[in-house]
Amino acid sequence: MNFAKLFPIAILLPSLLFPTAIIAQEEELSPTERFNLCSAFPLNSRCEGYTAPVSLKQRPGKEMVCHFNSGTTEKTGKCKV
């Protein structure tokens, strides 16, 4: 056997015997993607510490118009009390 025939085997054999560990990269989710994921799978590890918001229609209480003033920001909109 000559060296030219063994060379491809010599190159491939170490990679077959010692596979390289591939570490998955975690993508950053958009707010919409995170909402969809965590609404469907709340126990997913990417949902740890995240609580999917509940729409105003699904919340209990009487719907009213509310005014919020934090000193620097003023907002008026629908809310439930």
C-alpha positions as CSV (number, residue, x, y, z in Angstrom):
1,M,0.0,0.0,0.0
2,N,1.3,3.4,-0.8
3,F,1.0,6.6,1.1
4,A,-1.5,8.3,-1.4
5,K,-4.1,5.6,-0.7
6,L,-3.7,5.8,3.1
7,F,-3.7,9.6,3.3
8,P,-7.5,10.1,3.1
9,I,-8.0,7.4,5.8
10,A,-5.4,9.1,8.0
11,I,-7.2,12.4,7.7
12,L,-10.7,11.0,8.3
13,L,-10.0,8.4,11.0
14,P,-9.3,10.8,13.9
15,S,-12.5,12.8,13.3
16,L,-14.4,9.5,13.4
17,L,-12.7,8.3,16.5
18,F,-12.9,11.7,18.4
19,P,-16.0,13.5,17.3
20,T,-16.0,17.2,17.9
21,A,-18.5,18.5,20.5
22,I,-21.0,20.8,18.9
23,I,-22.5,23.3,21.3
24,A,-25.9,24.6,20.4
25,Q,-26.1,28.4,20.3
26,E,-29.2,29.9,21.9
27,E,-30.9,32.4,19.6
28,E,-32.4,35.5,21.1
29,L,-36.2,35.3,20.8
30,S,-38.3,38.3,19.8
31,P,-41.0,39.2,22.2
32,T,-43.6,37.7,19.9
33,E,-41.7,34.4,19.6
34,R,-41.1,34.2,23.3
35,F,-44.8,34.8,24.0
36,N,-45.8,32.1,21.5
37,L,-43.3,29.6,22.9
38,C,-44.1,30.3,26.5
39,S,-47.8,30.3,26.0
40,A,-47.6,26.8,24.4
41,F,-44.8,25.4,26.5
42,P,-44.6,27.2,29.9
43,L,-42.1,24.7,31.3
44,N,-39.6,25.2,28.5
45,S,-36.2,26.2,30.0
46,R,-36.2,29.4,27.8
47,C,-39.4,30.5,29.7
48,E,-37.9,30.4,33.1
49,G,-38.9,33.6,35.0
50,Y,-41.2,34.7,32.2
51,T,-45.0,35.0,32.6
52,A,-47.0,35.4,29.5
53,P,-49.3,38.4,29.6
54,V,-53.0,37.9,29.9
55,S,-55.1,40.0,27.5
56,L,-57.5,42.6,29.0
57,K,-60.5,40.7,27.7
58,Q,-59.5,37.5,29.6
59,R,-58.9,39.4,32.9
60,P,-61.6,39.6,35.6
61,G,-63.1,42.9,36.7
62,K,-65.0,45.8,35.2
63,E,-63.5,47.6,32.2
64,M,-62.9,51.3,32.7
65,V,-60.7,54.1,31.4
66,C,-57.6,54.6,33.6
67,H,-55.1,57.4,33.9
68,F,-51.5,56.6,34.9
69,N,-49.0,59.3,36.0
70,S,-45.6,58.3,37.2
71,G,-44.3,61.9,37.4
72,T,-42.4,61.6,34.1
73,T,-44.9,59.6,32.1
74,E,-48.7,60.0,31.6
75,K,-50.8,57.3,30.0
76,T,-54.6,56.9,29.6
77,G,-56.2,53.7,28.4
78,K,-58.5,50.8,29.1
79,C,-58.0,48.8,32.3
80,K,-60.0,46.6,34.6
81,V,-60.7,47.3,38.2
